[in-house]
Amino acid sequence: MNFLALIEAKREGQPLAVGDIDALIREFTAGAIPDYQMAALLMAIYFRGLDPAETAALTQAMRDSGDVLQFPDDPRPLVDKHSTGGIGDKVSLPLAPVLACLGFRVPMISGRGLGITGGTLDKLDAIPGFQTRLPVKQIIRQVQAVGCVICGQTDRMVPADKKIYALRDVTGTVPSIPLITASILSKKLAENLSALVLDVKFGSAAFMPTRAAARQLARSMVTLGRQCGVNTRAMLTNMSTPLGRAAGNWLEVKESVDCLEGRGPADLEELVLTSAAHLLVQTNRAKTLRTAQAMAGACLASGAPRQKWDEMLAAQGADLAAFHRKLKPDTTASMVVALRASRTGYVSRCDARIIGEVIRELGGGRQIRDAAINHDVGVDQLVKPGERVDHGAVLARIHAAGATPAEAALARIERAFTLTARRPKVAPLVAETIL
């Protein structure tokens, strides 16, 4: 194909034909188009954009660049949830077993973190023996038998997205709504879902810093998801403050277990139950969101999702005895230090971006894509905006690999908190829903 002509056409703002988009994705995946030419096209798309028809064609071509999961006929709907990422965002971990216990099948294909944003697979790597790289046959078999799986995409699932994202990451073309839409939905469409709920975050630690930008991305994904035959809706949620009271891979696993045992933080439980409720409504299992939330809450309270969690772990190779032993200590890090309030007052700010940066510097996140992760470091016992603290009370605890990084983190994380004399007004976690 004349790929140069396509670059020039998009550079001039002209739409690309569906057939041309199919061909360029097919040839790029096969290695017939050099990276430098695809990088040039991505930059042209960044500046000129894609119309809805082009975005749909790109998404479907990327989905079809590799394996698409094929499940046997089953009355249980195939559903999933995707988050655009944040600090302390461990919703996927308790949500998958809750959904399985509600009668869904959940082929949750997840990713790793980069920068300050935590990745679901990095959290699961903190579990002894847990396997996140599974062949397609095992993914399908486990979803059918257990009801849920959380794993990474195989080498044969959406390979075009892997190659394109690697280029976007190093060419400054990541923040493009059509490219983000195609990247996210191509992977979710490869799961052959009936329904999908999206958690699109905004705020200081979110990929989309403003609610308006998050809304634009959410509408793009909801529209295209529905166009591709998947009942899709999105929640806009605030990521100016970490979700839950813990951030850092193992600490988030522990908090997920707390949630499954009815001891989790209120905001985490709210987002888990709301995500489940939307999927119940989307699949006509409940008529109203209120009814659906009650169904999800009763399911969580029954204890069945906690048992399903262990069943999922065992199916993916986890050493359950070692896992339960690891849950018992207060920390698995070598050093824990506490940040204490310098005065009595109300927390009006707990900046998720600063906390995420601190965790990355402790070794809990990546500066570069292939960096090793320390799963034991992080921050917990976070006090949330609107809560009152006395002088000397703990605002957060830092789990570090030694005294020196702990002290450095302590000095940095103090700037994440603001105390005021009056109780601040706290914004709702879910700002709006895009249907």
Stockholm file with secondary structure:
# STOCKHOLM 1.0

chainA/1-435         MNFLALIEAKREGQPLAVGDIDALIREFTAGAIPDYQMAALLMAIYFRGLDPAETAALTQAMRDSGDVLQFPDDPRPLVDKHSTGGIGDKVSLPLAPVLACLGFRVPMISGRGLGITGGTLDKLDAIPGFQTRLPVKQIIRQVQAVGCVICGQTDRMVPADKKIYALRDVTGTVPSIPLITASILSKKLAENLSALVLDVKFGSAAFMPTRAAARQLARSMVTLGRQCGVNTRAMLTNMSTPLGRAAGNWLEVKESVDCLEGRGPADLEELVLTSAAHLLVQTNRAKTLRTAQAMAGACLASGAPRQKWDEMLAAQGADLAAFHRKLKPDTTASMVVALRASRTGYVSRCDARIIGEVIRELGGGRQIRDAAINHDVGVDQLVKPGERVDHGAVLARIHAAGATPAEAALARIERAFTLTARRPKVAPLVAETIL
#=GR chainA/1-435 SS CCHHHHHHHHHTTCCCCHHHHHHHHHHHHTTCSCHHHHHHHHHHHHHHCCCHHHHHHHHHHHHTTSCCCCCCCCSSCBEEEEECCCSSCCTHHHHHHHHHHTTCBEEEEECCCBBTBCCHHHHHTTSTTCCCCCCHHHHHHHHHHTSEEEEECCTTSSHHHHHHHHHHHHHTCCCCHHHHHHHHHHHHHTTTCSEEEEEEEESTTSSBCSHHHHHHHHHHHHHHHHHTTCEEEEEEEECSSCSSSCBSHHHHHHHHHHHHTTCSCHHHHHHHHHHHHHHHHHTTSCSSHHHHHHHHHHHHHTTHHHHHHHHHHHHTTCCHHHHHHHHSSSCSSSEEEEEECSSSEEEEEECHHHHHHHHIIIIISBSSTTCCCCTTCEEESCCCTTCEECTTCEEEEEEESSHHHHHHHHHHHGGGEEEESSCCCCCCSEEEEEC
#=GC SS_cons         CCHHHHHHHHHTTCCCCHHHHHHHHHHHHTTCSCHHHHHHHHHHHHHHCCCHHHHHHHHHHHHTTSCCCCCCCCSSCBEEEEECCCSSCCTHHHHHHHHHHTTCBEEEEECCCBBTBCCHHHHHTTSTTCCCCCCHHHHHHHHHHTSEEEEECCTTSSHHHHHHHHHHHHHTCCCCHHHHHHHHHHHHHTTTCSEEEEEEEESTTSSBCSHHHHHHHHHHHHHHHHHTTCEEEEEEEECSSCSSSCBSHHHHHHHHHHHHTTCSCHHHHHHHHHHHHHHHHHTTSCSSHHHHHHHHHHHHHTTHHHHHHHHHHHHTTCCHHHHHHHHSSSCSSSEEEEEECSSSEEEEEECHHHHHHHHIIIIISBSSTTCCCCTTCEEESCCCTTCEECTTCEEEEEEESSHHHHHHHHHHHGGGEEEESSCCCCCCSEEEEEC
//
